[in-house]
Amino acid sequence: MHLRTPDRTARVRVRARHRELRHRLGRRRRDEYSLVERTADRELLPMAESLGLGAALWSPLGGGLLTGKYRSSAEGRLSDLGMVIHTESTGQKTAVVDTVLAISEETGVTPAQVAVAWVRERAARSVATLVPIIGPRSLSQLDSYLGALDV
């Protein structure tokens, strides 16, 4: 037979539940995050910051959309995998791509470097640990991603 005081029991339960949530969410939290997909700004990132969790953020290039390559060619995920994550389906997405391309031109870096540098800057301003997941399919893409470290 155990004797427990109600406040200690509640406190122990809350701490155990918090540890469980941190463990489950911390391991599984992977969300798309880029200049064209910012849904995580509404709930995921504020939750991660308030609970001290981290988040792995994939597709910082919006599936290649932010590189501008789909404006001149369908080469990339579309031709290689038969799919694309994002298209310029809205005026907002077109405006974002236009802005990334303009900044790229103005700064002399690639559009991919602009997009990855934005995600890195967002991560640097967060109290949570935000880790961009990159997925280069070639050495030149890897070089471009790594070049964002200097932007």
ABEGO torsion letter per residue (X at the ends): XBBBBAAAAAAAAAAAAAAAAAAAAAAABBBBBBAABAAAAAAAAAAAAAAGBBBBBBGAAGGGAAAGAAAABABEAAAAAGBBABBBABAAAAAAAAAAAAAAAAAGBBAAAAAAAAAAAAAAABABBBBBBBBBABAAAAAAAAAAAAX
